[in-house]
Amino acid sequence: MRYWDGQGYEVAALGPPDAVAAAKHVDHVRPLNQGGNKFDGSNLQSLCHSCHSKKTAKWG
């Protein structure tokens, strides 16, 4: 998973490295309210529900 820390992209793991779950959520790596582009494919990533919820709670 990638997230925007205000300076650049970082990498964060929220679950066990061998965990597999269906990615059903499209997430903006750099949040729209922080200048992320809604239609830039490099600003999108697929996440499972659990990871999307954790990322949103922690980084917005």
DSSP file (Angstrom, degrees, kcal/mol; ACC not computed):
  #  RESIDUE AA STRUCTURE BP1 BP2  ACC     N-H-->O    O-->H-N    N-H-->O    O-->H-N    TCO  KAPPA ALPHA  PHI   PSI    X-CA   Y-CA   Z-CA
    1    1 A M              0   0    0      0, 0.0    11,-1.9     0, 0.0     2,-0.3   0.000 360.0 360.0 360.0 142.3    0.0    0.0    0.0
    2    2 A R  E     -A   11   0A   0      9,-0.2     2,-0.3     7,-0.0     9,-0.2  -0.863 360.0-179.2-111.7 150.9    1.2    3.5   -0.7
    3    3 A Y  E     -A   10   0A   0      7,-1.1     7,-1.7    -2,-0.3     2,-0.5  -0.979  29.0-114.1-145.3 160.0    0.2    6.6    1.1
    4    4 A W  E     -A    9   0A   0     25,-1.2     5,-0.2    -2,-0.3    -2,-0.0  -0.830  22.7-178.1 -97.1 123.4    1.0   10.3    0.9
    5    5 A D        -     0   0    0      3,-1.8    -1,-0.1    -2,-0.5     4,-0.1   0.295  56.3 -99.9-103.5   9.7    2.9   11.8    3.8
    6    6 A G  S    S+     0   0    0      2,-0.2     3,-0.1    28,-0.0    -2,-0.1   0.156 118.9  56.2  93.7 -18.5    2.9   15.4    2.6
    7    7 A Q  S    S-     0   0    0      1,-0.5     2,-0.3     0, 0.0    -3,-0.1   0.688 119.2 -53.4-112.6 -33.2    6.5   15.0    1.3
    8    8 A G  S    S-     0   0    0     -5,-0.1    -3,-1.8     0, 0.0    -1,-0.5  -0.969  74.6 -44.2 174.8-173.2    6.2   12.1   -1.1
    9    9 A Y  E     -A    4   0A   0     -2,-0.3     2,-0.3    -5,-0.2    -5,-0.2  -0.573  50.1-179.9 -82.3 141.3    5.2    8.5   -1.4
   10   10 A E  E     -A    3   0A   0     -7,-1.7    -7,-1.1    -2,-0.3     2,-0.4  -0.794  24.3-120.0-127.4 172.2    6.0    6.0    1.3
   11   11 A V  E     +A    2   0A   0     -2,-0.3     2,-0.4    -9,-0.2    -9,-0.2  -0.961  29.4 175.9-118.8 136.5    5.3    2.3    1.8
   12   12 A A        -     0   0    0    -11,-1.9     2,-0.5    -2,-0.4    -2,-0.0  -1.000  18.1-152.5-139.5 138.2    3.3    0.9    4.6
   13   13 A A        +     0   0    0     -2,-0.4    -2,-0.0     1,-0.1   -11,-0.0  -0.946  12.2 178.3-109.4 128.5    2.1   -2.6    5.4
   14   14 A L        +     0   0    0     -2,-0.5    -1,-0.1     2,-0.1    40,-0.0   0.510  65.3  31.6-106.3  -7.3   -1.0   -3.0    7.5
   15   15 A G  S    S-     0   0    0      1,-0.1     0, 0.0     4,-0.1     0, 0.0  -0.798 103.1 -57.4-138.4 179.3   -1.3   -6.7    7.6
   16   16 A P    >   -     0   0    0      0, 0.0     3,-1.9     0, 0.0    -2,-0.1  -0.322  51.4-119.6 -59.3 143.7    0.8   -9.9    7.5
   17   17 A P  T 3  S+     0   0    0      0, 0.0    -3,-0.0     0, 0.0    -2,-0.0   0.752 112.7  47.2 -60.4 -24.6    3.1  -10.0    4.5
   18   18 A D  T 3  S+     0   0    0      2,-0.0     2,-0.1     0, 0.0     0, 0.0   0.367  84.9 121.3 -98.3   5.3    1.5  -13.3    3.3
   19   19 A A    <   -     0   0    0     -3,-1.9     2,-0.4     1,-0.0    -4,-0.1  -0.433  42.1-167.3 -71.5 141.2   -2.1  -12.1    3.7
   20   20 A V        +     0   0    0     -2,-0.1     2,-0.3     2,-0.0    -2,-0.0  -0.998  14.6 159.5-132.2 130.1   -4.4  -12.1    0.7
   21   21 A A        -     0   0    0     -2,-0.4     2,-0.2    27,-0.0    27,-0.1  -0.989  47.0 -92.0-146.2 151.5   -7.8  -10.5    0.4
   22   22 A A        -     0   0    0     -2,-0.3     2,-0.9     1,-0.1    27,-0.4  -0.450  35.9-134.6 -65.6 129.9   -9.9   -9.3   -2.5
   23   23 A A        +     0   0    0     -2,-0.2    25,-0.3    25,-0.2    -1,-0.1  -0.785  42.1 153.7 -88.5 107.1   -9.2   -5.7   -3.4
   24   24 A K        +     0   0    0     -2,-0.9     2,-0.4    23,-0.8    24,-0.2   0.350  48.5  76.5-116.6   2.8  -12.7   -4.1   -3.8
   25   25 A H  E     -B   47   0B   0     22,-2.3    22,-2.7     2,-0.0     2,-0.6  -0.940  65.5-144.3-119.3 138.3  -11.9   -0.5   -3.0
   26   26 A V  E     -B   46   0B   0     -2,-0.4     2,-0.4    20,-0.2    20,-0.2  -0.901  25.9-166.8 -98.6 125.2  -10.2    2.1   -5.1
   27   27 A D  E     -B   45   0B   0     18,-3.2    18,-1.9    -2,-0.6     2,-0.7  -0.872  21.8-129.7-116.2 143.7   -8.1    4.4   -3.0
   28   28 A H  E     -B   44   0B   0     -2,-0.4    16,-0.2    16,-0.2     8,-0.1  -0.841  13.6-155.3 -89.5 118.3   -6.4    7.7   -3.8
   29   29 A V  S    S+     0   0    0     14,-2.5   -25,-1.2    -2,-0.7    -1,-0.2   0.962  91.9  37.1 -58.2 -53.9   -2.8    7.5   -2.7
   30   30 A R  S    S-     0   0    0     13,-0.3    -1,-0.2   -27,-0.2     5,-0.1  -0.905 106.0-117.9 -98.0 115.1   -2.6   11.2   -2.3
   31   31 A P    > > -     0   0    0      0, 0.0     5,-2.3     0, 0.0     3,-1.8  -0.129  13.2-123.8 -54.9 146.6   -5.9   12.3   -0.9
   32   32 A L  G > 5S+     0   0    0      1,-0.3     3,-1.6     3,-0.2     6,-0.1   0.861 112.3  58.5 -59.3 -36.9   -8.0   14.7   -3.0
   33   33 A N  G 3 5S+     0   0    0      1,-0.3    -1,-0.3     2,-0.1    -3,-0.0   0.514 105.4  51.5 -74.1  -2.0   -8.1   17.2   -0.2
   34   34 A Q  G < 5S-     0   0    0     -3,-1.8    -1,-0.3    -4,-0.0    -2,-0.2   0.065 134.8 -83.1-117.4  20.9   -4.3   17.3   -0.2
   35   35 A G  T < 5S+     0   0    0     -3,-1.6    -3,-0.2     1,-0.3    -2,-0.1   0.524  75.7 155.0  94.7   6.4   -4.0   17.9   -3.9
   36   36 A G      < -     0   0    0     -5,-2.3     2,-0.5     1,-0.1    -1,-0.3  -0.378  46.2-117.1 -67.0 146.1   -4.3   14.4   -5.3
   37   37 A N    >   -     0   0    0      1,-0.1     3,-0.6     3,-0.1     6,-0.1  -0.751  14.1-151.6 -89.0 123.9   -5.6   14.0   -8.8
   38   38 A K  T 3  S+     0   0    0     -2,-0.5    -1,-0.1     1,-0.2    -6,-0.0   0.793  94.6  35.9 -63.9 -30.5   -8.9   12.2   -9.0
   39   39 A F  T 3  S+     0   0    0     -3,-0.0     2,-0.7     5,-0.0    -1,-0.2   0.368  84.5 112.0-110.6   4.3   -8.2   10.8  -12.5
   40   40 A D    X   -     0   0    0     -3,-0.6     3,-2.2     1,-0.2     4,-0.1  -0.709  56.6-151.7 -82.1 115.0   -4.4   10.2  -12.4
   41   41 A G  G >  S+     0   0    0     -2,-0.7     3,-1.4     1,-0.3    -1,-0.2   0.782  94.2  60.9 -58.1 -29.5   -3.9    6.4  -12.6
   42   42 A S  G 3  S+     0   0    0      1,-0.3    -1,-0.3    -3,-0.0    -2,-0.0   0.610 100.0  57.1 -75.4  -9.1   -0.7    6.6  -10.7
   43   43 A N  G <  S+     0   0    0     -3,-2.2   -14,-2.5    -6,-0.1     2,-0.4   0.280  96.7  82.1 -99.2   8.7   -2.6    8.1   -7.7
   44   44 A L  E <   +B   28   0B   0     -3,-1.4     2,-0.3   -16,-0.2   -16,-0.2  -0.881  50.2 171.2-115.9 146.0   -5.0    5.1   -7.5
   45   45 A Q  E     -B   27   0B   0    -18,-1.9   -18,-3.2    -2,-0.4     2,-0.4  -0.988  30.9-120.3-147.4 151.6   -4.5    1.8   -5.8
   46   46 A S  E     +B   26   0B   0     -2,-0.3     2,-0.3   -20,-0.2   -20,-0.2  -0.788  36.1 175.7 -93.0 132.6   -6.7   -1.2   -5.1
   47   47 A L  E     -B   25   0B   0    -22,-2.7   -22,-2.3    -2,-0.4   -23,-0.8  -0.958  31.2-113.9-133.9 152.8   -7.2   -2.1   -1.5
   48   48 A C     >  -     0   0    0     -2,-0.3     4,-2.5   -25,-0.3     5,-0.2  -0.377  42.4-101.9 -74.1 166.1   -9.2   -4.7    0.4
   49   49 A H  H  > S+     0   0    0    -27,-0.4     4,-2.4     1,-0.2     5,-0.2   0.903 120.5  51.3 -58.0 -44.4  -11.9   -3.2    2.8
   50   50 A S  H  > S+     0   0    0      1,-0.2     4,-2.2     2,-0.2    -1,-0.2   0.934 113.2  43.0 -62.0 -48.5   -9.8   -3.8    5.9
   51   51 A C  H  > S+     0   0    0      1,-0.2     4,-2.8     2,-0.2     5,-0.2   0.886 113.3  52.6 -66.8 -38.7   -6.7   -2.0    4.5
   52   52 A H  H  X S+     0   0    0     -4,-2.5     4,-2.5     2,-0.2    -1,-0.2   0.920 110.7  47.6 -62.9 -42.7   -8.7    0.8    3.0
   53   53 A S  H  X S+     0   0    0     -4,-2.4     4,-2.2    -5,-0.2    -2,-0.2   0.917 113.9  46.9 -63.6 -44.2  -10.5    1.4    6.4
   54   54 A K  H  X S+     0   0    0     -4,-2.2     4,-1.9     2,-0.2     5,-0.2   0.911 113.8  47.4 -65.5 -42.9   -7.2    1.4    8.3
   55   55 A K  H  X>S+     0   0    0     -4,-2.8     4,-3.4     2,-0.2     5,-0.7   0.926 112.7  48.8 -64.9 -44.9   -5.4    3.7    5.8
   56   56 A T  H  X5S+     0   0    0     -4,-2.5     4,-1.3     4,-0.2    -2,-0.2   0.899 112.0  49.1 -62.8 -41.7   -8.3    6.2    5.8
   57   57 A A  H  <5S+     0   0    0     -4,-2.2    -1,-0.2    -5,-0.2    -2,-0.2   0.869 120.9  35.7 -65.6 -36.4   -8.5    6.2    9.6
   58   58 A K  H  <5S+     0   0    0     -4,-1.9    -2,-0.2    -5,-0.2    -3,-0.2   0.902 136.7  12.9 -86.4 -43.3   -4.7    6.8    9.9
   59   59 A W  H  <5       0   0    0     -4,-3.4    -3,-0.2    -5,-0.2    -2,-0.2   0.481 360.0 360.0-118.1  -5.5   -3.9    9.1    7.0
   60   60 A G     <<       0   0    0     -4,-1.3    -4,-0.2    -5,-0.7    -3,-0.1   0.467 360.0 360.0  86.3 360.0   -7.2   10.3    5.6
